[in-house]
Amino acid sequence: MQRTREEVDATLHIAKVNAAELLPAVQCLAFGAGASGAAAGDFCLLELEPALCEQLEAGHRLVIRGDKDDQAVLCSKDKTYDLKIADTSNMLLFIPGCKTPEQLKTEEAPCNIIHSEIFGFSNNYWELRRCRPKLKKLKKLLMGNTYEGPDSQKEKDSNSSNYTMGDLLDQIQASEEEIMTQLQVLNACEIGGYWRILEFDYEMKLLNHVTQLVESESWSIDKVPLTTCLQELGPLEPEEMIEHCLKCYGRRYVDEGEVYFELSADKICRATAQMLLQNAVKFNFAEFQDVWQQSVPEGMVTSLEQLKGLALVDRHTRPEIIFLLKVDDLPEDNQARFNSLFSLREKWTEEDIAPYIQDLCGQKQTIGALLTKYARSSMQNGVKVYNSRRPVA
């Protein structure tokens, strides 16, 4: 039974509300036949920031990703968000065609009474919180079948697992743009429609071909011609692999219609260091520095700055040693990352630990803020050091 205007005025009088202070139109709400039996869990509300609303209105998709054991995330084309349930003490009603006060004000002759039907209700809603993409699984999947070259026995084995971009989007909790960025970080390439990581020894073989050609032709590393590289090295390796190597270790540019690459000395020195360290548990630091400098192409200068996030020097041993410690091999979770680092070394300087936690910093978060949360500081021989806030197993 629908309310009349007289009943509405009587209700306002009992509530001691002055009708003159309200808009003339009255909206009377009632549960419809379907909504009266609906449960609060029958509907879900999702709160979106304006930028995400604009993406939806423009026809883009928002995708919820995660396996059954994962905490679900929502991905736009370029960002990843945690999904959190937010409870509210106010019941949220779904009313199709409900008009806001602003809409009523614009109407020239608003109806005296508007009867609106409640379609459903909810006691909570999903809210989004920007989070780091969960990319650790990406490397794990691709490392299961690394590319060792066209003549490798692996390429003749049809049982090997390979992944298209569609496969990766189904399994990785990250946006497509974030996955593409990480594929570049991993020096991955698309081969036959599948994304692959090159076996490190094969990658170094390609790099050695390039650097030896540069030296033999007396080219500047700032101007390595693509066409000549492909002509000279094509008989040794596939041309697409040679070009991929140049992209990984250089910057592509065009000069007078010709394509050139500016090779990065830092990247080449870093890769050479990894090659030397990967087969040694620990390396005498002084000896390593000599061997490293002798192993890089002539004219390149090695520096510890090139090893950030790749290797760690222990200056408390005699002699000093260096060993491989890659940041991408450490846990993705913040607490697990700090537990792993503090189990490896009890006390860290900020200079040493920074490369291993930099990627944990969220929006507007600093390394100092992370250290304050997960570590406590003290002075040791006049140097500030950090140790764990909790016992480390």
C-alpha positions in Angstrom: 0.0 0.0 0.0 1.5 3.3 -1.1 1.7 6.3 1.2 -0.3 9.5 0.6 0.9 13.1 0.9 -1.2 13.4 4.1 0.5 10.5 5.7 3.9 11.9 4.8 3.1 15.3 6.3 1.8 13.6 9.5 5.1 11.6 9.8 7.1 14.9 9.4 5.0 16.5 12.1 5.6 13.7 14.5 9.3 13.8 13.8 9.2 17.6 14.3 10.7 18.3 10.9 9.7 21.5 9.1 8.5 20.6 5.6 9.4 24.1 4.4 13.1 23.3 4.8 12.8 20.2 2.6 12.5 19.8 -1.2 8.8 19.5 -2.2 9.2 16.1 -3.7 9.1 13.1 -1.4 10.6 9.7 -2.2 8.8 6.8 -0.5 10.9 3.6 -0.4 9.5 0.1 -0.3 11.0 -3.4 -0.8 9.9 -5.0 -4.0 8.7 -8.6 -4.2 12.1 -9.9 -5.1 14.1 -7.7 -2.7 12.0 -8.7 0.4 13.5 -12.2 0.4 17.0 -11.2 -0.7 19.9 -11.7 1.7 22.7 -9.1 2.3 25.2 -11.4 0.5 23.2 -11.5 -2.8 24.8 -8.3 -4.0 28.3 -6.8 -4.0 29.3 -3.2 -4.1 32.7 -2.0 -5.3 34.0 1.4 -4.5 36.1 2.9 -7.4 38.3 5.9 -7.6 37.4 8.4 -10.4 40.3 7.2 -12.7 39.0 3.6 -12.6 35.4 4.8 -13.3 36.6 6.6 -16.3 38.4 3.5 -17.6 35.2 1.5 -17.3 33.2 4.1 -19.0 35.7 4.2 -21.8 35.2 0.5 -22.4 38.2 -0.9 -20.6 38.0 -4.0 -18.3 38.8 -4.5 -14.6 39.8 -8.1 -13.9 39.9 -10.0 -10.6 42.9 -12.3 -10.6 44.2 -15.0 -8.2 44.2 -18.8 -7.7 41.9 -20.3 -5.0 44.6 -20.0 -2.4 45.5 -16.4 -3.2 44.3 -13.2 -1.8 42.3 -11.8 -4.7 43.5 -8.6 -6.5 41.8 -6.4 -9.0 43.8 -5.3 -12.0 43.2 -2.4 -14.4 45.3 -2.0 -17.6 48.3 -0.7 -15.7 47.7 -1.0 -11.9 47.0 -3.7 -9.2 44.8 -3.3 -6.2 44.1 -5.4 -3.1 40.4 -6.1 -2.5 39.3 -5.5 1.1 35.8 -5.8 2.5 34.7 -2.7 4.4 31.7 -3.1 6.8 29.3 -0.3 7.3 26.8 0.3 10.1 24.4 1.9 7.6 22.4 -0.4 5.3 23.2 0.3 1.7 20.1 0.1 -0.5 20.0 -0.5 -4.3 17.3 1.6 -5.8 17.1 1.7 -9.6 16.1 5.1 -10.9 16.5 6.8 -7.6 16.9 10.5 -8.0 19.4 12.6 -6.0 18.5 16.0 -4.5 20.6 17.6 -7.1 18.6 15.9 -9.9 15.3 16.8 -8.3 16.3 20.5 -8.1 16.8 20.6 -11.8 13.4 19.3 -12.6 10.9 22.1 -13.4 7.8 20.4 -11.9 8.9 17.6 -9.6 6.3 15.0 -8.7 4.8 15.5 -5.2 5.4 11.9 -4.2 7.9 9.5 -5.9 7.4 5.8 -5.0 10.7 3.9 -5.4 11.3 0.2 -5.1 14.3 -1.2 -3.3 15.9 -3.9 -5.5 18.4 -5.1 -2.9 20.7 -4.2 0.0 24.1 -4.8 1.5 25.9 -4.3 4.8 29.4 -4.0 3.3 31.3 -3.1 0.2 34.6 -3.9 -1.5 37.2 -1.1 -1.4 40.5 -1.0 -3.4 43.9 -0.3 -2.1 46.8 0.1 -4.5 49.4 -2.6 -4.0 52.6 -3.9 -5.6 52.0 -6.4 -8.4 52.7 -10.0 -7.3 55.4 -10.8 -9.9 57.5 -13.5 -8.2 55.5 -16.2 -9.8 56.3 -14.8 -13.3 60.0 -15.6 -13.1 59.3 -19.0 -11.5 57.0 -20.0 -14.4 59.5 -18.8 -17.1 62.5 -20.3 -15.4 60.8 -23.7 -15.7 61.7 -23.8 -19.4 64.5 -21.4 -20.2 65.7 -20.9 -23.8 69.1 -22.4 -24.6 69.2 -21.7 -28.3 67.4 -23.1 -31.4 69.5 -26.3 -31.4 68.8 -27.2 -27.8 67.3 -30.5 -26.9 64.6 -28.6 -24.9 63.3 -27.1 -28.2 62.7 -30.6 -29.5 60.8 -31.7 -26.4 57.1 -31.1 -26.9 56.3 -31.7 -23.2 58.0 -28.4 -22.1 55.7 -25.8 -20.5 55.5 -22.5 -22.4 53.4 -19.5 -21.8 51.6 -16.9 -24.0 50.7 -13.5 -22.7 47.2 -14.8 -22.2 48.5 -17.6 -20.1 50.5 -15.2 -17.9 47.5 -12.9 -17.4 45.5 -15.9 -16.2 48.2 -16.9 -13.6 50.0 -13.7 -12.5 48.3 -11.2 -10.1 49.3 -8.1 -12.0 48.1 -5.8 -14.8 49.2 -6.4 -18.3 51.4 -3.3 -18.3 53.1 -4.4 -15.1 53.7 -7.9 -16.5 55.2 -6.4 -19.7 57.5 -4.2 -17.6 58.7 -7.1 -15.5 59.3 -9.2 -18.7 61.7 -6.5 -19.8 63.5 -6.5 -16.4 63.9 -10.3 -16.8 65.3 -9.8 -20.3 62.5 -12.2 -21.6 61.6 -12.3 -25.2 58.7 -13.7 -27.3 59.7 -16.8 -29.3 57.1 -18.5 -31.5 54.3 -16.7 -29.6 55.6 -17.8 -26.2 57.4 -15.7 -23.6 60.8 -17.2 -22.6 63.8 -16.3 -20.4 67.1 -17.0 -22.0 69.4 -19.4 -20.1 72.0 -17.2 -18.6 74.9 -19.1 -20.2 73.2 -18.7 -23.6 72.6 -15.0 -22.9 76.3 -14.5 -22.1 77.2 -16.4 -25.3 75.2 -13.9 -27.3 76.7 -10.9 -25.4 80.3 -12.2 -26.0 79.6 -12.5 -29.7 78.5 -8.8 -29.7 81.3 -7.4 -27.6 84.0 -9.4 -29.5 82.6 -8.0 -32.8 82.6 -4.4 -31.3 86.3 -4.9 -30.4 87.3 -6.4 -33.7 85.6 -3.7 -35.7 86.9 -0.9 -33.3 83.4 0.5 -32.9 82.5 2.8 -30.1 80.0 1.2 -27.7 77.9 4.3 -28.2 77.3 3.5 -31.9 76.9 -0.2 -32.7 75.2 -0.7 -36.2 72.4 -3.2 -36.1 72.6 -4.2 -39.8 76.3 -5.0 -39.7 75.8 -7.0 -36.4 73.1 -9.1 -38.0 75.2 -9.7 -41.1 78.3 -10.7 -39.2 76.7 -12.7 -36.4 73.7 -14.1 -38.3 75.6 -17.3 -39.3 76.4 -18.0 -35.6 73.0 -17.3 -34.0 69.4 -16.4 -35.0 69.2 -12.7 -36.0 66.2 -12.1 -33.6 68.4 -13.3 -30.7 71.3 -11.0 -31.7 68.9 -8.1 -31.8 67.3 -9.1 -28.5 70.7 -9.1 -26.9 71.4 -5.6 -28.2 68.0 -4.5 -26.8 68.8 -6.0 -23.3 72.3 -4.4 -23.1 71.8 -1.2 -25.1 69.5 1.6 -26.2 68.2 1.6 -29.7 68.3 4.9 -31.8 68.2 5.9 -35.4 70.9 8.2 -37.0 70.6 9.2 -40.7 68.2 6.4 -41.4 70.4 3.7 -39.9 69.6 1.8 -36.6 72.3 1.8 -33.9 72.6 0.7 -30.3 74.3 2.5 -27.5 75.6 -0.3 -25.3 75.5 0.1 -21.5 78.9 -0.5 -19.8 77.1 -0.8 -16.5 74.8 -3.6 -17.7 77.7 -5.5 -19.4 79.9 -5.2 -16.3 77.0 -6.4 -14.1 76.3 -9.4 -16.3 80.0 -10.3 -16.3 80.1 -10.1 -12.5 77.1 -12.5 -12.3 78.9 -14.9 -14.6 81.9 -14.9 -12.3 80.0 -15.3 -9.1 77.3 -17.7 -10.0 79.5 -20.8 -9.7 81.4 -19.7 -6.6 79.8 -19.9 -3.1 82.2 -17.1 -1.9 84.9 -15.2 -3.7 87.9 -13.4 -2.2 86.9 -9.8 -2.8 90.3 -8.4 -3.8 90.8 -11.3 -6.2 87.3 -10.9 -7.6 87.9 -7.2 -8.4 91.0 -8.0 -10.4 89.4 -10.9 -12.3 86.2 -8.9 -12.9 88.1 -5.9 -14.4 90.1 -8.2 -16.6 87.0 -10.0 -17.9 85.1 -6.9 -19.1 85.7 -5.5 -22.6 88.6 -3.1 -22.9 87.7 0.5 -21.9 85.0 -0.4 -19.5 85.5 0.3 -15.8 84.0 -1.9 -13.1 82.4 -0.4 -10.0 80.6 -1.7 -6.9 77.7 0.5 -7.8 77.1 -1.9 -10.7 76.5 -4.8 -8.2 73.6 -3.3 -6.2 70.9 -5.9 -5.7 73.1 -8.5 -7.2 76.0 -9.2 -4.9 77.0 -8.5 -1.3 80.4 -7.8 0.2 81.2 -9.1 3.7 83.8 -6.7 5.1 83.9 -8.4 8.6 85.8 -11.5 7.3 89.5 -11.7 6.7 90.0 -11.7 3.8 86.9 -9.8 2.7 84.6 -11.9 0.5 81.8 -11.3 -2.0 79.0 -13.6 -2.9 75.9 -13.6 -5.1 72.7 -12.3 -3.5 70.0 -11.3 -6.1 67.1 -9.2 -5.0 64.7 -11.1 -7.3 65.5 -14.3 -5.4 64.2 -12.9 -2.1 60.6 -13.2 -0.8 58.0 -10.8 -2.1 56.2 -10.2 1.3 57.7 -7.4 3.4 58.1 -9.3 6.7 59.4 -12.4 4.9 61.9 -10.3 3.0 63.3 -8.7 6.2 63.3 -12.1 8.0 65.4 -13.5 5.1 67.9 -10.6 5.1 68.3 -10.6 8.9 68.8 -14.4 9.0 71.6 -13.9 6.5 73.2 -11.0 8.4 72.3 -9.9 11.9 73.1 -6.2 11.3 73.0 -4.1 8.2 74.0 -0.6 7.2 71.4 1.3 5.3 73.8 1.4 2.3 74.0 -2.4 2.2 70.3 -3.2 2.8 68.7 -0.4 0.6 69.1 -2.3 -2.8 67.3 -5.3 -1.3 64.3 -3.4 0.0 63.9 -0.6 -2.5 61.3 -2.5 -4.5 59.2 -2.9 -1.4 58.5 0.9 -1.1 55.0 1.7 -2.0 53.6 5.0 -3.1 55.1 7.9 -1.2 57.0 5.4 1.1 60.7 5.7 1.7 63.4 3.2 2.7 63.7 5.0 6.0 60.0 4.4 6.7 60.4 0.7 5.9 63.4 0.4 8.2 61.6 2.1 11.0 58.7 -0.4 10.7 60.6 -3.6 10.4 64.0 -2.9 12.0 65.5 -1.1 15.0 68.6 1.0 14.7 71.8 1.3 16.9 75.3 2.7 16.6 78.2 0.3 16.0 81.7 1.9 15.8 80.1 5.2 15.0 78.0 3.8 12.1 74.2 3.4 12.3 73.2 -0.2 11.8 69.8 -2.0 11.7 68.7 -5.3 13.2 65.4 -7.2 13.3 62.6 -6.0 15.5 61.5 -9.6 16.1 63.5 -12.8 16.8 64.7 -14.5 13.6 64.7 -18.2 13.3 
